[in-house]
Amino acid sequence: MLLFAGNFLRHPYMLGSIIPSSRFLVDQVLEPIDWERARVIVEYGPGVGTITGEILRRMHRDAHLVAIETNKAFVRFLPTSLPDPRLQVVHDSAAEVQSVLQRLGLPRASYIISGIPLGSMPERVRADIVAKSRAALEPGGAFLVYQFTSRVLPVLQRTFGDVRRSFERRNLPPAQLFVCATEAA
Ligand SMILES: C[S@@+](CC[C@H](N)C(=O)[O-])C[C@H]1O[C@@H](n2cnc3c(N)ncnc32)[C@H](O)[C@@H]1O
């Protein structure tokens, strides 16, 4: 919590929130995941690992979790706080998701979970990350996005077509959720 708040004071724009996600938000973000099927899961912006720990708790023993984080302090902290051979923490941007998976020798992801502040990024950067995320998903996969505004909705709809929305008010601040599915093969 202190690590997260301290980093918020240094990088408010990159973090987007001063406190980690509530357990209500974590449950709702992870609700669409078919844990039996998912073998590669990517998380953008794990922060101090509030969602990461819960993904590890629920995911299949043969599955891989790739956490992509731009903040070096979190990248150093996560492997020590969540030691698990299924977790790989990568210091990079979400925009590099395809090359990260390639470097790790992994196929396309079943799910990408994103809590990075897409809504406050320039439109061009936001559109680029959303397009690359779609390309990094397997058929029948999904991009699971939580945000504190709906600014990301138009680009999600343009890129995915199929976007389901919901809301979690038991979080500070209240969060919007978007489930963006790719067509099955
Ligand atoms: C709101 S915090 C979310 C933390 C955590 N997932 C949670 O729900 O409590 C957003 C995180 O995204 C990271 N981040 C911001 N831009 C990023 C990018 N382009 N690629 C990867 N991580 C990014 C920040 O460093 C920060 O840790």
The ligand as an SDF file (V2000), in Angstrom:
LIG
                    3D

 27 29  0  0  0  0  0  0  0  0999 V2000
   -4.1880    2.0440  -11.5350 C   0  0  0  0  0  0  0  0  0  0  0  0
   -2.6180    1.2240  -11.4600 S   0  0  0  0  0  0  0  0  0  0  0  0
   -3.2920   -0.4280  -11.3580 C   0  0  0  0  0  0  0  0  0  0  0  0
   -2.6130   -1.2930  -10.3210 C   0  0  0  0  0  0  0  0  0  0  0  0
   -3.2460   -2.6470  -10.0710 C   0  0  0  0  0  0  0  0  0  0  0  0
   -3.4480   -3.4080  -11.3070 N   0  0  0  0  0  0  0  0  0  0  0  0
   -4.5550   -2.5370   -9.3090 C   0  0  0  0  0  0  0  0  0  0  0  0
   -5.6150   -2.7820   -9.9130 O   0  0  0  0  0  0  0  0  0  0  0  0
   -4.5410   -2.2360   -8.1100 O   0  0  0  0  0  0  0  0  0  0  0  0
   -1.9890    1.3070  -13.1240 C   0  0  0  0  0  0  0  0  0  0  0  0
   -0.6120    0.6340  -13.3500 C   0  0  0  0  0  0  0  0  0  0  0  0
   -0.3280    0.6630  -14.7520 O   0  0  0  0  0  0  0  0  0  0  0  0
    1.0750    0.9030  -14.9490 C   0  0  0  0  0  0  0  0  0  0  0  0
    1.2100    1.4100  -16.3390 N   0  0  0  0  0  0  0  0  0  0  0  0
    0.8730    2.6450  -16.8170 C   0  0  0  0  0  0  0  0  0  0  0  0
    1.0690    2.7030  -18.1540 N   0  0  0  0  0  0  0  0  0  0  0  0
    1.5160    1.4620  -18.5460 C   0  0  0  0  0  0  0  0  0  0  0  0
    1.8720    0.8770  -19.8130 C   0  0  0  0  0  0  0  0  0  0  0  0
    1.8090    1.5840  -20.9460 N   0  0  0  0  0  0  0  0  0  0  0  0
    2.2560   -0.4230  -19.8320 N   0  0  0  0  0  0  0  0  0  0  0  0
    2.3210   -1.1660  -18.6740 C   0  0  0  0  0  0  0  0  0  0  0  0
    2.0060   -0.6600  -17.4490 N   0  0  0  0  0  0  0  0  0  0  0  0
    1.6110    0.6250  -17.3900 C   0  0  0  0  0  0  0  0  0  0  0  0
    1.4170    1.8850  -13.8290 C   0  0  0  0  0  0  0  0  0  0  0  0
    2.8000    1.8920  -13.5480 O   0  0  0  0  0  0  0  0  0  0  0  0
    0.5740    1.2980  -12.6730 C   0  0  0  0  0  0  0  0  0  0  0  0
    1.2920    0.3360  -11.9380 O   0  0  0  0  0  0  0  0  0  0  0  0
  1  2  1  0
  2  3  1  0
  2 10  1  0
  3  4  1  0
  4  5  1  0
  5  6  1  0
  5  7  1  0
  7  8  2  0
  7  9  1  0
 10 11  1  0
 11 12  1  0
 11 26  1  0
 12 13  1  0
 13 14  1  0
 13 24  1  0
 14 15  1  0
 14 23  1  0
 15 16  2  0
 16 17  1  0
 17 18  1  0
 17 23  2  0
 18 19  1  0
 18 20  2  0
 20 21  1  0
 21 22  2  0
 22 23  1  0
 24 25  1  0
 24 26  1  0
 26 27  1  0
M  CHG  2   2   1   9  -1
M  END
$$$$
